[in-house]
Amino acid sequence: MDYVNLGNTGLKVSRLCLGCMSFGDAAAGGSFWAWVLDERDSREYFRRALQAGINFFDTANIYTAGTSEEFTGRALRDLACRDEVVVATKAYGAWRNAPNTGGLSRKALFAAVDASLTRLGMDYIDLFQIHRFDVNTPVEETMEALHDIVKAGKARYLGASSMMAWQFAQMQHVADSHGWTRFVSMQPQVNLLYREEEREMLPLCRASGVAVIPWSPLAGGRLVRPAGTETARTQANRYSSFAKEYEASDRGIIDAVASIAQSRGVSNAEVALAWVLHKPGITAPIVGATKPAHLEAAIAASELQLDSAEIAALEAHYMPRPVSGVNFPLSDDYKLTVCDSEPPAR
């Protein structure tokens, strides 16, 4: 496994990041999470990732109602040396349908980071990320709070996830103008079926030395199955970028992946992920796994080199589409929790 610096930092991360959204208590999370693996089954994925040299793990406070963080924390405490691994988590999503339990206000961020540390069972988070841009909180409030979280020793570095490029530039500018901590990474959606980030976000990150750790590099698995097939996850997790009007384009891309995979004697997943890894400025795609073959294909992809003709064939059928995946709005239909003591944050 190769290791690279995370953007303009000295932090070393593997060229693959294991996404931990696939691990958690499905009952705690609700019907959306019916496809995740329980703690016993997920433990082997952490073990195999570490054996392969993966030292980078990504989760979020809202994945399966916080149980993804719990599983991740326990697995890494048991299987890894804390100073060798890089643990990333995210805040923004509401952990209860109540006021101040989501978003990027100072109050919400400090509550979120403390709750994540408790669930992870760790003293600090290596990469504390904002899951989305919060249109209801002043950027100055968010950036100062994040800076204070770093200075308090709760997080080592800051990262962000999908938003418009101008929003990310605005947040970085506010941090720079006040001498606050900048984001060192961006987690956008990048895959053969969704390439809109190539227009603004990826060039911005390359120009400013920001690491790019893409989510959904296999388009939720669509790139590894025959076009039109569905799974429990794809039925629960839909984006407009995969809407009906793009079926012909998607089919052409999926067929190209399959053709190259067959000629190379490798899996579709290896080809699709190798394409992401070849993109300039990509640091470490976030790979999910619910079957052992998923993780093995990702590991193999890290060594697969595509030639220029293969890359051209993979990109030939792409049809530009609307920006998607940059928002999941917070509810404003609040119900205040009345209790004798504060319940554990989820």
C-alpha positions as CSV (number, residue, x, y, z in Angstrom):
1,M,0.0,0.0,0.0
2,D,1.3,3.4,-0.9
3,Y,1.1,6.4,1.5
4,V,0.8,10.0,0.6
5,N,0.5,13.3,2.5
6,L,-3.0,14.5,3.2
7,G,-2.9,17.7,1.2
8,N,-0.4,20.3,2.4
9,T,0.1,18.5,5.7
10,G,2.6,16.1,7.0
11,L,0.0,13.5,7.8
12,K,0.5,10.2,6.0
13,V,-2.6,8.4,4.7
14,S,-3.0,5.3,2.6
15,R,-4.2,5.6,-1.0
16,L,-7.4,4.0,0.1
17,C,-9.7,5.0,2.9
18,L,-12.1,2.5,4.4
19,G,-15.6,4.0,4.5
20,C,-17.4,2.9,7.7
21,M,-20.9,3.9,6.7
22,S,-21.4,0.2,5.9
23,F,-21.0,-0.8,9.6
24,G,-23.5,-0.2,12.3
25,D,-26.7,-1.3,14.1
26,A,-29.4,-1.3,11.5
27,A,-32.1,-1.4,14.1
28,A,-30.8,1.8,15.7
29,G,-30.6,3.6,12.4
30,G,-33.9,2.7,10.9
31,S,-35.0,1.3,7.5
32,F,-32.5,3.4,5.5
33,W,-29.7,1.4,7.0
34,A,-31.1,-2.1,6.5
35,W,-28.1,-3.1,4.4
36,V,-25.3,-2.4,7.0
37,L,-23.2,-5.1,8.7
38,D,-23.4,-5.7,12.4
39,E,-20.4,-5.4,14.7
40,R,-19.2,-9.0,14.5
41,D,-19.3,-9.1,10.7
42,S,-17.8,-5.7,10.3
43,R,-14.8,-6.5,12.5
44,E,-13.2,-8.6,9.8
45,Y,-13.2,-5.7,7.3
46,F,-11.1,-3.6,9.7
47,R,-8.7,-6.5,10.2
48,R,-8.3,-7.0,6.5
49,A,-7.9,-3.3,5.8
50,L,-5.1,-3.0,8.3
51,Q,-3.4,-6.1,7.0
52,A,-3.5,-4.6,3.5
53,G,-1.9,-1.4,4.9
54,I,-5.0,0.8,5.0
55,N,-4.6,3.3,7.8
56,F,-7.4,5.7,6.9
57,F,-10.9,5.3,8.2
58,D,-13.9,7.5,7.6
59,T,-17.3,7.6,9.5
60,A,-19.8,10.2,10.6
61,N,-21.9,11.0,13.6
62,I,-25.2,10.3,11.9
63,Y,-24.3,6.9,10.4
64,T,-26.7,4.3,11.9
65,A,-27.5,6.7,14.7
66,G,-23.9,6.9,15.8
67,T,-23.3,3.2,16.0
68,S,-20.9,3.3,13.1
69,E,-18.6,5.5,15.2
70,E,-18.9,3.0,18.1
71,F,-18.0,0.0,16.0
72,T,-15.2,1.9,14.3
73,G,-13.7,3.0,17.7
74,R,-13.9,-0.4,19.3
75,A,-12.4,-2.2,16.2
76,L,-9.4,0.2,15.9
77,R,-8.7,0.2,19.6
78,D,-8.5,-3.6,19.6
79,L,-6.7,-4.0,16.2
80,A,-4.5,-1.0,15.6
81,C,-2.0,1.3,17.2
82,R,-3.7,4.6,17.6
83,D,-0.8,6.7,16.5
84,E,-0.5,4.8,13.2
85,V,-4.1,5.2,12.0
86,V,-6.0,8.2,10.8
87,V,-9.6,8.4,12.0
88,A,-12.0,10.8,10.3
89,T,-15.6,11.6,11.3
90,K,-18.1,14.2,10.4
91,A,-20.7,16.6,11.9
92,Y,-23.7,18.6,10.6
93,G,-26.5,16.1,10.4
94,A,-29.1,16.2,13.2
95,W,-28.8,13.5,15.8
96,R,-32.3,14.2,17.1
97,N,-35.2,16.1,15.6
98,A,-34.8,18.9,18.1
99,P,-33.3,22.4,18.0
100,N,-29.5,22.7,18.1
101,T,-28.9,19.0,17.4
102,G,-27.5,19.6,13.9
103,G,-25.9,22.2,11.7
104,L,-22.7,24.1,12.1
105,S,-23.4,26.5,15.0
106,R,-20.8,26.8,17.7
107,K,-23.1,25.0,20.1
108,A,-23.9,22.2,17.7
109,L,-20.2,21.6,16.7
110,F,-18.9,21.4,20.3
111,A,-21.7,19.0,21.2
112,A,-21.1,16.9,18.1
113,V,-17.3,16.6,18.6
114,D,-17.7,15.7,22.2
115,A,-20.3,13.1,21.4
116,S,-18.2,11.6,18.6
117,L,-15.2,11.3,20.9
118,T,-17.3,9.5,23.4
119,R,-18.7,7.0,20.8
120,L,-15.2,6.5,19.3
121,G,-13.7,6.1,22.7
122,M,-10.8,8.2,21.7
123,D,-9.0,11.3,23.0
124,Y,-8.9,13.1,19.7
125,I,-10.1,12.9,16.1
126,D,-7.5,13.1,13.4
127,L,-9.7,14.6,10.7
128,F,-12.9,16.4,11.9
129,Q,-15.1,17.2,8.9
130,I,-18.2,19.2,8.2
131,H,-20.7,17.0,6.4
132,R,-22.3,19.8,4.4
133,F,-22.5,23.6,4.2
134,D,-24.9,25.2,6.7
135,V,-26.8,28.1,5.0
136,N,-28.3,29.0,8.4
137,T,-25.1,29.7,10.3
138,P,-22.6,32.5,9.6
139,V,-19.4,31.2,8.1
140,E,-17.4,33.1,10.7
141,E,-19.2,31.3,13.5
142,T,-18.5,27.9,12.0
143,M,-14.8,28.6,11.2
144,E,-14.0,30.0,14.6
145,A,-15.7,27.2,16.4
146,L,-13.8,24.6,14.3
147,H,-10.5,26.5,15.0
148,D,-11.3,26.4,18.7
149,I,-12.0,22.6,18.5
150,V,-8.5,22.1,17.0
151,K,-6.9,24.4,19.6
152,A,-8.7,22.5,22.4
153,G,-7.0,19.3,21.2
154,K,-10.3,17.6,20.2
155,A,-9.2,17.4,16.5
156,R,-5.9,17.5,14.7
157,Y,-7.1,18.6,11.3
158,L,-10.2,19.9,9.6
159,G,-12.0,18.7,6.5
160,A,-15.2,19.5,4.6
161,S,-17.5,17.5,2.4
162,S,-19.8,18.1,-0.6
163,M,-20.7,21.8,-1.2
164,M,-20.5,24.3,-4.0
165,A,-16.9,25.4,-4.8
166,W,-17.6,29.0,-4.0
167,Q,-18.9,28.0,-0.6
168,F,-15.7,26.1,0.1
169,A,-13.6,29.0,-1.1
170,Q,-15.6,31.4,1.1
171,M,-14.9,29.3,4.2
172,Q,-11.2,29.0,3.5
173,H,-11.0,32.8,2.9
174,V,-12.7,33.5,6.3
175,A,-10.3,31.1,8.0
176,D,-7.3,32.8,6.3
177,S,-8.4,36.3,7.0
178,H,-8.7,35.6,10.8
179,G,-5.8,33.3,11.2
180,W,-8.0,30.4,11.9
181,T,-7.4,26.7,11.0
182,R,-8.1,25.9,7.3
183,F,-9.6,22.8,5.9
184,V,-7.0,20.4,4.6
185,S,-9.3,18.1,2.8
186,M,-12.5,18.0,0.7
187,Q,-14.8,14.9,0.4
188,P,-16.8,15.3,-2.8
189,Q,-18.7,12.8,-4.9
190,V,-16.4,11.6,-7.8
191,N,-17.1,8.6,-10.0
192,L,-17.5,7.7,-13.7
193,L,-21.3,8.4,-13.5
194,Y,-20.9,11.8,-11.7
195,R,-18.0,14.0,-12.8
196,E,-19.4,17.5,-12.2
197,E,-16.8,18.2,-9.5
198,E,-14.2,18.3,-12.3
199,R,-15.5,21.7,-13.3
200,E,-14.7,23.8,-10.1
201,M,-14.0,21.8,-7.0
202,L,-11.2,19.6,-8.1
203,P,-9.2,22.4,-9.8
204,L,-9.8,24.6,-6.7
205,C,-8.4,21.8,-4.4
206,R,-5.4,21.2,-6.7
207,A,-4.6,24.9,-6.8
208,S,-4.8,25.3,-3.0
209,G,-3.1,22.0,-2.0
210,V,-6.3,20.5,-0.5
211,A,-6.5,16.7,-0.3
212,V,-9.5,15.1,-2.2
213,I,-11.0,12.0,-0.6
214,P,-14.0,11.2,-2.8
215,W,-17.1,9.4,-1.6
216,S,-19.0,6.9,-3.7
217,P,-16.2,6.1,-6.2
218,L,-18.3,3.2,-7.6
219,A,-21.5,5.3,-7.8
220,G,-23.2,3.3,-5.0
221,G,-22.2,0.1,-6.8
222,R,-23.9,1.0,-10.1
223,L,-20.6,0.7,-11.9
224,V,-20.1,-2.9,-10.9
225,R,-23.5,-4.3,-11.9
226,P,-25.4,-4.6,-15.1
227,A,-27.2,-1.3,-15.9
228,G,-30.6,-1.0,-14.4
229,T,-30.2,-3.5,-11.6
230,E,-31.1,-2.4,-8.1
231,T,-30.1,-3.4,-4.5
232,A,-31.5,-2.6,-1.1
233,R,-29.0,0.2,-0.8
234,T,-29.6,1.9,-4.2
235,Q,-33.3,1.8,-3.6
236,A,-32.9,3.6,-0.3
237,N,-30.2,6.0,-1.5
238,R,-31.1,7.8,-4.7
239,Y,-29.5,10.9,-6.3
240,S,-30.7,12.9,-9.2
241,S,-27.4,12.3,-11.0
242,F,-28.6,8.7,-11.6
243,A,-32.1,9.7,-12.9
244,K,-33.8,8.1,-15.9
245,E,-32.7,10.7,-18.4
246,Y,-29.1,9.6,-18.0
247,E,-29.8,5.9,-18.5
248,A,-28.3,5.7,-22.0
249,S,-25.1,7.6,-20.9
250,D,-24.8,5.5,-17.8
251,R,-25.3,2.2,-19.7
252,G,-22.5,3.2,-22.2
253,I,-20.1,3.9,-19.3
254,I,-21.0,0.7,-17.4
255,D,-20.5,-1.3,-20.6
256,A,-17.1,0.3,-21.1
257,V,-16.1,-0.6,-17.6
258,A,-17.2,-4.2,-18.1
259,S,-15.4,-4.4,-21.5
260,I,-12.1,-3.2,-20.1
261,A,-12.4,-5.4,-17.0
262,Q,-13.0,-8.4,-19.2
263,S,-10.0,-7.7,-21.4
264,R,-7.8,-7.1,-18.4
265,G,-9.0,-10.1,-16.5
266,V,-10.0,-8.0,-13.5
267,S,-13.3,-7.0,-11.8
268,N,-15.5,-4.0,-12.9
269,A,-14.8,-2.5,-9.5
270,E,-11.1,-2.5,-10.0
271,V,-11.4,-0.6,-13.3
272,A,-13.9,2.0,-12.0
273,L,-11.8,2.6,-8.9
274,A,-8.5,2.7,-10.8
275,W,-10.1,5.5,-12.9
276,V,-10.7,7.6,-9.8
277,L,-7.2,6.9,-8.5
278,H,-5.7,8.2,-11.7
279,K,-7.4,11.6,-11.5
280,P,-5.0,14.4,-10.7
281,G,-5.3,15.6,-7.1
282,I,-7.1,12.5,-5.8
283,T,-5.6,11.5,-2.5
284,A,-7.6,8.5,-1.3
285,P,-11.0,7.4,-2.5
286,I,-13.4,6.3,0.3
287,V,-14.3,2.6,-0.4
288,G,-17.2,0.9,1.2
289,A,-17.5,-2.9,1.6
290,T,-20.3,-5.3,2.6
291,K,-18.7,-8.4,1.1
292,P,-15.1,-9.5,1.3
293,A,-14.8,-9.2,-2.5
294,H,-15.6,-5.5,-2.3
295,L,-12.5,-4.8,-0.2
296,E,-10.3,-7.1,-2.1
297,A,-11.2,-5.4,-5.4
298,A,-10.4,-2.0,-3.9
299,I,-7.0,-3.2,-2.7
300,A,-6.2,-4.6,-6.1
301,A,-7.4,-1.4,-7.8
302,S,-4.7,0.6,-6.0
303,E,-2.1,-1.2,-8.2
304,L,-4.0,-1.2,-11.5
305,Q,-2.8,1.3,-14.1
306,L,-5.1,2.3,-17.0
307,D,-3.7,3.5,-20.3
308,S,-4.8,6.6,-22.1
309,A,-7.0,4.7,-24.6
310,E,-8.9,2.9,-21.7
311,I,-9.4,6.2,-19.9
312,A,-10.8,7.8,-23.1
313,A,-13.2,4.8,-23.6
314,L,-14.4,5.2,-20.0
315,E,-15.0,8.9,-20.3
316,A,-16.5,8.9,-23.8
317,H,-20.2,8.4,-22.9
318,Y,-20.5,10.9,-20.1
319,M,-23.4,13.3,-20.2
320,P,-23.2,16.4,-18.0
321,R,-25.9,16.5,-15.3
322,P,-27.2,18.7,-12.5
323,V,-25.1,19.1,-9.4
324,S,-26.3,16.7,-6.7
325,G,-25.3,15.4,-3.3
326,V,-24.3,18.8,-2.0
327,N,-27.2,19.2,0.4
328,F,-29.2,17.3,2.9
329,P,-31.4,20.0,4.5
330,L,-32.0,20.0,8.2
331,S,-35.6,19.7,9.4
332,D,-37.2,22.7,11.0
333,D,-40.1,20.7,12.4
334,Y,-38.6,20.5,15.8
335,K,-39.9,18.6,18.9
336,L,-38.2,19.6,22.1
337,T,-37.1,16.7,24.3
338,V,-38.2,17.0,27.9
339,C,-36.2,14.8,30.2
340,D,-34.7,14.8,33.7
341,S,-31.1,14.4,32.4
342,E,-29.5,14.9,29.0
343,P,-29.7,11.6,27.0
344,P,-26.6,10.3,25.2
345,A,-26.0,12.2,22.0
346,R,-26.6,10.1,18.9
